[in-house]
Amino acid sequence: MGQAISVAHFIPLGRTAEMTRTELVNAVAARTSQSGTQTSNFLDALIEEIKDRLRKGEEITIHGLGKFKAQHKAAGTARNPRTGETIQTSAQTKVKFSAYKALRDTLN
């Protein structure tokens, strides 16, 4: 058999690969010998649990991956870069994800 070739060899310069949910479910199912349905149900439950915890203001730490946390942004003013017009922004809560060093190191 020949040598395996990374998918990255087929990505044109300036483009990034994107894994779909279905591809992720299939890859995890293959690694864990679980069915696609079981893996999809697990992924759904994981996402819902993360959302519930973030709504409560909790941080979620997944060792080896990173940390999710809700970050509150106060209302304020911003400038439209095209027109220079000053606009009012509303208060928002955003999700911040910080990757752990071990994960970042796999890319370098």
DRENZAZA-243714 format. One record per residue: residue in one letter; x, y, z of N, C-alpha, C in turn. Coordinates in Angstrom, 1 decimal. Layout:
   aa      n.X      n.Y      n.Z     ca.X     ca.Y     ca.Z      c.X      c.Y      c.Z
    A        X        Y        Z        X        Y        Z        X        Y        Z
...
***
This chain:
   aa      n.X      n.Y      n.Z     ca.X     ca.Y     ca.Z      c.X      c.Y      c.Z
    M      0.8     -1.2      0.0      0.0      0.0      0.0      0.9      1.2      0.0
    G      0.3      2.3     -0.6      1.1      3.6     -0.7      1.0      4.4      0.6
    Q      1.8      5.4      0.6      1.8      6.3      1.8      0.5      7.1      1.8
    A      0.0      7.3      3.0     -1.2      8.2      3.2     -0.9      9.6      2.9
    I     -1.8     10.3      2.2     -1.5     11.7      1.9     -2.5     12.6      2.7
    S     -2.0     13.6      3.3     -2.8     14.5      4.1     -3.8     15.3      3.2
    V     -4.9     15.6      3.7     -5.9     16.3      3.0     -5.4     17.7      2.7
    A     -4.5     18.2      3.6     -3.9     19.6      3.4     -3.2     19.7      2.1
    H     -2.7     18.6      1.5     -2.0     18.7      0.2     -3.0     19.0     -0.9
    F     -4.3     18.9     -0.7     -5.2     19.2     -1.8     -5.9     20.5     -1.6
    I     -5.6     21.3     -0.6     -6.3     22.5     -0.3     -5.5     23.6     -1.1
    P     -6.2     24.4     -2.0     -5.5     25.4     -2.7     -5.0     26.5     -1.7
    L     -3.9     27.2     -2.1     -3.4     28.2     -1.3     -4.4     29.3     -1.0
    G     -4.5     29.8      0.2     -5.4     30.8      0.5     -6.8     30.3      0.9
    R     -7.0     29.0      0.8     -8.3     28.4      1.2     -8.1     27.6      2.5
    T     -9.1     27.4      3.2     -9.0     26.5      4.4    -10.0     25.3      4.2
    A     -9.6     24.2      4.9    -10.5     23.1      4.9    -11.6     23.3      5.9
    E    -12.8     22.8      5.7    -13.9     23.0      6.7    -14.5     21.6      6.8
    M    -14.6     21.2      8.1    -15.2     19.9      8.4    -16.7     20.1      8.7
    T    -17.6     19.4      8.1    -19.0     19.5      8.4    -19.3     18.7      9.6
    R    -20.5     19.0     10.1    -21.0     18.2     11.3    -21.0     16.7     11.0
    T    -21.6     16.4      9.8    -21.7     15.0      9.4    -20.3     14.3      9.3
    E    -19.3     15.0      8.8    -18.0     14.5      8.7    -17.4     14.3     10.1
    L    -17.6     15.3     11.0    -17.2     15.1     12.4    -17.8     13.9     13.0
    V    -19.1     13.8     12.9    -19.8     12.7     13.5    -19.3     11.3     13.0
    N    -19.1     11.2     11.7    -18.6     10.0     11.1    -17.2      9.7     11.5
    A    -16.3     10.7     11.7    -14.9     10.5     12.1    -14.9     10.0     13.6
    V    -15.7     10.7     14.4    -15.7     10.3     15.8    -16.3      8.9     16.0
    A    -17.3      8.6     15.2    -18.0      7.3     15.3    -17.0      6.2     14.9
    A    -16.2      6.5     13.9    -15.2      5.5     13.4    -14.1      5.3     14.5
    R    -13.7      6.4     15.2    -12.6      6.3     16.2    -13.1      5.5     17.5
    T    -14.4      5.6     17.7    -14.9      5.1     19.0    -15.8      3.8     18.8
    S    -15.9      3.4     17.6    -16.7      2.2     17.3    -18.1      2.3     17.7
    Q    -18.6      3.5     17.7    -20.0      3.8     18.0    -20.8      4.0     16.7
    S    -22.1      4.0     16.8    -22.9      4.2     15.6    -22.9      5.7     15.4
    G    -23.2      6.1     14.1    -23.4      7.5     13.8    -24.5      8.2     14.6
    T    -25.5      7.4     14.9    -26.7      8.0     15.6    -26.2      8.2     17.1
    Q    -25.5      7.3     17.7    -25.1      7.5     19.1    -24.1      8.6     19.2
    T    -23.2      8.8     18.2    -22.2      9.9     18.2    -22.9     11.2     18.0
    S    -23.9     11.2     17.1    -24.7     12.5     16.8    -25.4     12.9     18.1
    N    -26.0     11.9     18.8    -26.8     12.2     20.0    -25.8     12.7     21.1
    F    -24.6     12.2     21.2    -23.7     12.6     22.1    -23.3     14.1     21.8
    L    -23.0     14.4     20.5    -22.6     15.7     20.1    -23.7     16.7     20.4
    D    -25.0     16.3     20.2    -26.1     17.2     20.5    -26.1     17.5     22.0
    A    -26.0     16.5     22.8    -26.0     16.6     24.2    -24.9     17.5     24.7
    L    -23.7     17.3     24.2    -22.5     18.1     24.5    -22.8     19.6     24.2
    I    -23.3     19.9     23.0    -23.5     21.3     22.6    -24.6     21.9     23.5
    E    -25.6     21.2     23.8    -26.7     21.7     24.7    -26.2     22.0     26.1
    E    -25.4     21.1     26.6    -24.8     21.3     27.9    -23.9     22.5     28.0
    I    -23.1     22.7     27.0    -22.2     23.9     26.9    -23.1     25.1     26.9
    K    -24.1     25.1     26.0    -25.0     26.3     26.0    -25.7     26.6     27.3
    D    -26.2     25.5     28.0    -26.8     25.7     29.3    -25.9     26.3     30.3
    R    -24.7     25.8     30.3    -23.7     26.3     31.3    -23.3     27.7     31.0
    L    -23.1     28.1     29.7    -22.8     29.4     29.3    -23.9     30.4     29.7
    R    -25.2     30.0     29.5    -26.3     30.8     29.9    -26.3     31.1     31.4
    K    -25.8     30.2     32.2    -25.7     30.3     33.7    -24.5     31.1     34.1
    G    -23.6     31.5     33.1    -22.4     32.3     33.4    -21.3     31.4     33.8
    E    -21.3     30.1     33.6    -20.3     29.2     34.0    -19.2     29.1     32.9
    E    -18.0     28.8     33.3    -16.9     28.5     32.3    -16.9     27.0     32.1
    I    -16.6     26.6     30.9    -16.5     25.1     30.6    -15.1     24.9     30.2
    T    -14.4     24.0     30.9    -13.1     23.6     30.6    -13.1     22.2     30.1
    I    -12.5     22.0     28.9    -12.3     20.6     28.4    -10.8     20.4     28.2
    H    -10.3     19.7     29.2     -8.8     19.5     29.2     -8.3     18.9     27.9
    G     -7.3     19.5     27.3     -6.7     19.1     26.1     -7.3     19.8     24.9
    L     -8.4     20.6     25.1     -9.0     21.3     24.1     -9.0     22.8     24.4
    G     -9.7     23.2     25.4     -9.7     24.6     25.7    -10.8     25.0     26.7
    K    -11.1     26.3     26.8    -12.1     26.8     27.7    -13.1     27.7     27.0
    F    -14.4     27.5     27.3    -15.4     28.3     26.8    -15.9     29.2     27.9
    K    -16.2     30.5     27.6    -16.8     31.3     28.6    -17.6     32.4     27.9
    A    -18.6     32.9     28.6    -19.5     34.0     28.2    -18.8     35.3     28.5
    Q    -18.8     36.2     27.6    -18.1     37.5     27.8    -19.1     38.6     27.5
    H    -19.4     39.4     28.5    -20.4     40.4     28.4    -19.7     41.7     27.8
    K    -20.4     42.3     26.8    -19.9     43.5     26.2    -21.0     44.6     26.5
    A    -20.6     45.7     27.1    -21.5     46.8     27.4    -21.9     47.5     26.2
    A    -23.0     48.2     26.2    -23.5     49.1     25.1    -22.5     50.2     25.0
    G    -22.4     50.7     23.8    -21.4     51.8     23.6    -21.6     52.4     22.2
    T    -20.5     53.0     21.7    -20.6     53.6     20.4    -19.5     53.0     19.5
    A    -19.8     53.0     18.2    -18.8     52.5     17.3    -18.9     53.4     16.0
    R    -17.9     53.2     15.2    -17.9     54.0     14.0    -18.0     53.1     12.7
    N    -18.9     53.5     11.8    -19.0     52.8     10.5    -17.8     53.1      9.7
    P    -16.9     52.1      9.3    -15.7     52.5      8.6    -15.9     53.0      7.2
    R    -17.1     52.7      6.6    -17.4     53.2      5.3    -17.8     54.7      5.3
    T    -18.7     55.0      6.2    -19.3     56.3      6.2    -18.7     57.2      7.3
    G    -18.0     56.7      8.3    -17.5     57.5      9.4    -18.5     57.8     10.4
    E    -19.8     57.4     10.2    -20.9     57.7     11.0    -20.7     57.0     12.4
    T    -21.0     57.7     13.5    -21.0     57.1     14.8    -22.4     56.4     15.0
    I    -22.3     55.2     15.5    -23.6     54.5     15.8    -23.6     53.9     17.2
    Q    -24.7     53.7     17.7    -24.9     53.1     19.1    -24.9     51.6     19.0
    T    -24.2     50.9     19.8    -24.2     49.4     19.8    -24.9     49.0     21.1
    S    -25.6     47.9     21.0    -26.3     47.4     22.2    -25.4     46.4     23.0
    A    -25.8     46.2     24.2    -25.1     45.3     25.1    -25.3     43.9     24.5
    Q    -24.2     43.1     24.6    -24.3     41.7     24.0    -23.5     40.8     24.9
    T    -23.8     39.5     24.8    -23.0     38.5     25.4    -22.5     37.6     24.3
    K    -21.2     37.4     24.3    -20.5     36.6     23.2    -19.8     35.4     23.9
    V    -19.6     34.4     23.1    -18.9     33.3     23.5    -17.4     33.4     23.2
    K    -16.5     33.2     24.2    -15.1     33.3     23.9    -14.6     31.8     24.1
    F    -13.7     31.4     23.2    -13.1     30.1     23.3    -11.6     30.3     23.3
    S    -10.9     29.8     24.3     -9.4     29.9     24.4     -8.9     28.5     24.3
    A     -8.1     28.3     23.2     -7.5     27.0     23.0     -6.4     26.7     24.0
    Y     -6.2     25.5     24.5     -5.1     25.2     25.4     -3.8     25.1     24.6
    K     -2.7     25.3     25.3     -1.4     25.4     24.6     -1.1     24.0     23.9
    A     -1.5     22.9     24.5     -1.3     21.6     23.8     -2.0     21.6     22.5
    L     -3.2     22.1     22.4     -3.9     22.1     21.1     -3.2     23.1     20.1
    R     -2.8     24.3     20.6     -2.1     25.2     19.7     -0.8     24.7     19.2
    D     -0.1     23.9     20.1      1.2     23.3     19.7      1.0     22.3     18.6
    T     -0.1     21.7     18.4     -0.3     20.7     17.4     -0.3     21.3     16.0
    L     -0.5     22.6     15.9     -0.6     23.3     14.7      0.8     23.9     14.3
    N      1.7     23.9     15.2      3.0     24.5     14.9      4.1     23.5     14.9
***
